């Protein structure tokens, strides 16, 4: 009945006998409650969100649907364990390309312990979080039925420059990458950028709608929370974003979540440049499906 | 010829024999170059800005006009010292109300020394910077010819809650405060809020124009930089914002300044709520010049 998810790109994973999330075949995702306060804090957030009538429906749709908690067998064989019961965000996709992007230049909240702050602080400095306001936490890009997915090791992109991060975002929407692609190489064509990132329902439009809410909302501050971007080459598989991971959501104390908002605006700028920056595509805009996005065709 | 400015609310001040800025009677402000790299970095920023043709004129107008550097007698009597020659931002106001707001939840830049980072980190946690994304660095509000200015000690508002900071922002645009007002009391009427903060040329509109630029620009990251808000009750003395203090501007490394932008959006939310939040003025909107902004007239 329960099985290990096929398409998890970040977070604790139920492999090698570890406790991790499982899914069923009805479209539910079961996330084990972490034993310290993180588990109870994530439940408390989902319960608060469910009862908060001031969150507009269009914004609520960016969060996984919450179906309470349930005692089910843990994936590590240790017996029954409480799990969050959530919508499986990728069950409706056949070959999902997925990116998990942790938002915010700071992943720690002011009330956290000194030890926790120092640990996060170090990670934020070592990765792109501090410089760019976000970091790529995990990704897979569908290449083809035969080749499967490009699923680079996170070491290859996490402590990266703006240029490498931009390359990875371009590869996420390209038709010509290989499964053993390198995060730093320039083999991408941005062929799917207009349909995945662009358009009135594309990822950029969704990020901008989320941004408007963050400019206004003073309910929650989201630390160490990710934007998940999912799309699929299948027809009728719309590109979508969702927010995930709420173990470190805290009260706003009267201000907007400037840390999340700043990082979100930075991501938005990266993505909007893929759609508009003609420097990156000197001959043709990226919206041309045959364009050469790095402008250096002699490399191929 | 040179004299100590009448209306400086933050930063090093030329009093008690210290070296600080001086002004002349032609509308120039002379800021002594700090002897360490801060001085040369601030000059380098002004020079870069002056030659950067991609900065729109309407944005350039938010920076003090730069007239180079000049050797003039230091205010501490130590002899000739190099000074930045800048526009005196308040010389055209008779009785300026001024607020200096340091923007960003983080005042240190990644490349700074560990000792500098730790010092800023501590200050950001102790003040409202970390929680709100900005802190009030200094202020004066003109009360009347007889009473002079309300110029509270920065201890009273710098490490404050969102509520106190909001009160101070309301007092900044009120007609009924006293020179010995307390940052925490509720004696304010927001009488000038519509003309100072609101309108198509008011402070909110200016902050929003600056925000649009920060969503896009990837030239500079501004650490420990302030927005200065100035206005005067005199007719024809328009409310204005300026950016000041550029000793800690660094290259963007390919991303927008998410730290400054997040803090700026937080400040914008505070100010827009003064104009629109009817909870703060239950009986009348703040745009009524006789309204009672705290909704508790029994206190008076």
Interface residues (C-beta under 8 A of the other chain):
Chain A: X105 X106 X110 X125 X130 X131 X132 X133 X161 X162 X163 X166 X215 X216 X218 X253 X254 X255 X256 X258 X259 X261 X262 X263 X265 X266 X268 X269 X270
Chain B: X105 X106 X110 X125 X130 X131 X132 X133 X161 X162 X163 X166 X215 X216 X218 X253 X254 X255 X256 X258 X259 X261 X262 X263 X265 X266 X268 X269 X270
